[in-house]
Amino acid sequence: MAKTDTQISFRVTSEFKARLEAQAQRERRAVSNLILKVLEEYLDGAEPKEQAGS
């Protein structure tokens, strides 16, 4: 993953934060790293695929 150079903030419930922290701990990751991983995986699947030869 590339080094990040910008920041995004958003609010979540205390319960959601606790779930994120628990999952990050299970994966031995920082919460921010887990969020970045999940968002990248989502975008990789959601973005239109470039067609070969285009």
N, CA and C atoms as an extended XYZ file, in Angstrom:
162
Properties=species:S:1:pos:R:3:atomname:S:1:resname:S:1:resid:I:1 pbc="F F F"
N         0.824       -1.172        0.000 N   MET     1
C         0.000        0.000        0.000 CA  MET     1
C         0.874        1.243        0.000 C   MET     1
N         0.413        2.247       -0.715 N   ALA     2
C         1.142        3.499       -0.773 CA  ALA     2
C         0.995        4.255        0.539 C   ALA     2
N         1.997        5.037        0.837 N   LYS     3
C         1.939        5.862        2.035 CA  LYS     3
C         0.852        6.921        1.828 C   LYS     3
N         0.030        7.121        2.840 N   THR     4
C        -1.060        8.076        2.699 CA  THR     4
C        -0.557        9.494        2.900 C   THR     4
N        -1.228       10.431        2.244 N   ASP     5
C        -0.821       11.822        2.367 CA  ASP     5
C        -1.992       12.754        2.639 C   ASP     5
N        -3.151       12.201        2.904 N   THR     6
C        -4.308       13.023        3.222 CA  THR     6
C        -5.147       12.306        4.259 C   THR     6
N        -6.071       13.025        4.865 N   GLN     7
C        -6.852       12.465        5.959 CA  GLN     7
C        -8.338       12.651        5.685 C   GLN     7
N        -9.133       11.658        6.080 N   ILE     8
C       -10.589       11.713        6.002 CA  ILE     8
C       -11.115       11.400        7.395 C   ILE     8
N       -12.107       12.156        7.837 N   SER     9
C       -12.704       11.914        9.152 CA  SER     9
C       -14.198       11.667        8.990 C   SER     9
N       -14.732       10.806        9.834 N   PHE    10
C       -16.171       10.594        9.874 CA  PHE    10
C       -16.545       10.049       11.236 C   PHE    10
N       -17.799       10.179       11.580 N   ARG    11
C       -18.276        9.744       12.887 CA  ARG    11
C       -18.949        8.383       12.787 C   ARG    11
N       -18.742        7.589       13.826 N   VAL    12
C       -19.391        6.283       13.930 CA  VAL    12
C       -19.912        6.142       15.357 C   VAL    12
N       -20.783        5.179       15.556 N   THR    13
C       -21.278        4.924       16.904 CA  THR    13
C       -20.177        4.277       17.741 C   THR    13
N       -20.330        4.343       19.035 N   SER    14
C       -19.372        3.698       19.945 CA  SER    14
C       -19.327        2.202       19.696 C   SER    14
N       -20.480        1.619       19.413 N   GLU    15
C       -20.549        0.185       19.159 CA  GLU    15
C       -19.789       -0.185       17.886 C   GLU    15
N       -19.945        0.638       16.849 N   PHE    16
C       -19.248        0.378       15.591 CA  PHE    16
C       -17.742        0.501       15.789 C   PHE    16
N       -17.316        1.513       16.528 N   LYS    17
C       -15.894        1.687       16.814 CA  LYS    17
C       -15.342        0.482       17.565 C   LYS    17
N       -16.100       -0.016       18.518 N   ALA    18
C       -15.662       -1.188       19.282 CA  ALA    18
C       -15.511       -2.399       18.362 C   ALA    18
N       -16.435       -2.560       17.423 N   ARG    19
C       -16.342       -3.666       16.464 CA  ARG    19
C       -15.101       -3.527       15.584 C   ARG    19
N       -14.831       -2.304       15.121 N   LEU    20
C       -13.633       -2.062       14.316 CA  LEU    20
C       -12.370       -2.393       15.105 C   LEU    20
N       -12.318       -1.923       16.343 N   GLU    21
C       -11.147       -2.172       17.183 CA  GLU    21
C       -10.947       -3.660       17.438 C   GLU    21
N       -12.024       -4.372       17.672 N   ALA    22
C       -11.933       -5.807       17.922 CA  ALA    22
C       -11.427       -6.539       16.679 C   ALA    22
N       -11.952       -6.172       15.515 N   GLN    23
C       -11.508       -6.828       14.277 CA  GLN    23
C       -10.064       -6.483       13.977 C   GLN    23
N        -9.691       -5.241       14.165 N   ALA    24
C        -8.302       -4.835       13.931 CA  ALA    24
C        -7.364       -5.621       14.846 C   ALA    24
N        -7.759       -5.799       16.086 N   GLN    25
C        -6.933       -6.565       17.024 CA  GLN    25
C        -6.809       -8.012       16.572 C   GLN    25
N        -7.910       -8.608       16.104 N   ARG    26
C        -7.861       -9.994       15.613 CA  ARG    26
C        -6.900      -10.127       14.435 C   ARG    26
N        -6.846       -9.093       13.595 N   GLU    27
C        -5.970       -9.132       12.422 CA  GLU    27
C        -4.593       -8.544       12.700 C   GLU    27
N        -4.373       -8.134       13.934 N   ARG    28
C        -3.103       -7.499       14.331 CA  ARG    28
C        -2.776       -6.323       13.425 C   ARG    28
N        -3.745       -5.433       13.270 N   ARG    29
C        -3.614       -4.228       12.445 CA  ARG    29
C        -4.041       -3.022       13.265 C   ARG    29
N        -3.639       -1.860       12.803 N   ALA    30
C        -4.188       -0.622       13.351 CA  ALA    30
C        -5.598       -0.450       12.775 C   ALA    30
N        -6.470        0.218       13.509 N   VAL    31
C        -7.829        0.457       13.024 CA  VAL    31
C        -7.781        1.192       11.688 C   VAL    31
N        -6.945        2.207       11.564 N   SER    32
C        -6.860        2.956       10.306 CA  SER    32
C        -6.423        2.067        9.155 C   SER    32
N        -5.513        1.127        9.420 N   ASN    33
C        -5.067        0.215        8.381 CA  ASN    33
C        -6.189       -0.727        7.961 C   ASN    33
N        -6.969       -1.190        8.920 N   LEU    34
C        -8.108       -2.058        8.607 CA  LEU    34
C        -9.121       -1.315        7.739 C   LEU    34
N        -9.430       -0.084        8.107 N   ILE    35
C       -10.393        0.715        7.336 CA  ILE    35
C        -9.883        0.926        5.913 C   ILE    35
N        -8.606        1.273        5.772 N   LEU    36
C        -8.035        1.478        4.446 CA  LEU    36
C        -8.108        0.199        3.615 C   LEU    36
N        -7.779       -0.942        4.221 N   LYS    37
C        -7.832       -2.233        3.522 CA  LYS    37
C        -9.248       -2.537        3.031 C   LYS    37
N       -10.224       -2.359        3.914 N   VAL    38
C       -11.610       -2.661        3.567 CA  VAL    38
C       -12.104       -1.736        2.450 C   VAL    38
N       -11.797       -0.458        2.542 N   LEU    39
C       -12.237        0.483        1.512 CA  LEU    39
C       -11.561        0.205        0.170 C   LEU    39
N       -10.270       -0.135        0.189 N   GLU    40
C        -9.587       -0.461       -1.067 CA  GLU    40
C       -10.185       -1.700       -1.715 C   GLU    40
N       -10.479       -2.722       -0.907 N   GLU    41
C       -11.092       -3.935       -1.448 CA  GLU    41
C       -12.463       -3.629       -2.044 C   GLU    41
N       -13.235       -2.783       -1.366 N   TYR    42
C       -14.551       -2.410       -1.882 CA  TYR    42
C       -14.413       -1.693       -3.224 C   TYR    42
N       -13.539       -0.694       -3.284 N   LEU    43
C       -13.385        0.066       -4.523 CA  LEU    43
C       -12.846       -0.805       -5.654 C   LEU    43
N       -11.930       -1.710       -5.338 N   ASP    44
C       -11.413       -2.609       -6.372 CA  ASP    44
C       -12.547       -3.427       -6.996 C   ASP    44
N       -13.518       -3.814       -6.210 N   GLY    45
C       -14.640       -4.598       -6.717 CA  GLY    45
C       -15.734       -3.758       -7.336 C   GLY    45
N       -15.844       -2.507       -6.921 N   ALA    46
C       -16.954       -1.661       -7.360 CA  ALA    46
C       -16.634       -0.824       -8.593 C   ALA    46
N       -15.366       -0.506       -8.797 N   GLU    47
C       -15.004        0.334       -9.930 CA  GLU    47
C       -15.150       -0.442      -11.231 C   GLU    47
N       -15.582        0.239      -12.296 N   PRO    48
C       -15.696       -0.439      -13.586 CA  PRO    48
C       -14.324       -0.943      -14.029 C   PRO    48
N       -14.320       -2.134      -14.579 N   LYS    49
C       -13.070       -2.717      -15.082 CA  LYS    49
C       -12.773       -2.160      -16.460 C   LYS    49
N       -11.503       -1.801      -16.692 N   GLU    50
C       -11.127       -1.323      -18.019 CA  GLU    50
C       -11.081       -2.512      -18.954 C   GLU    50
N       -11.633       -2.328      -20.128 N   GLN    51
C       -11.685       -3.425      -21.091 CA  GLN    51
C       -10.382       -3.490      -21.865 C   GLN    51
N        -9.909       -4.705      -22.112 N   ALA    52
C        -8.681       -4.909      -22.869 CA  ALA    52
C        -8.872       -4.373      -24.280 C   ALA    52
N        -7.842       -3.700      -24.801 N   GLY    53
C        -7.897       -3.179      -26.159 CA  GLY    53
C        -8.606       -1.848      -26.285 C   GLY    53
N        -9.040       -1.277      -25.174 N   SER    54
C        -9.727        0.019      -25.247 CA  SER    54
C        -8.748        1.142      -25.130 C   SER    54
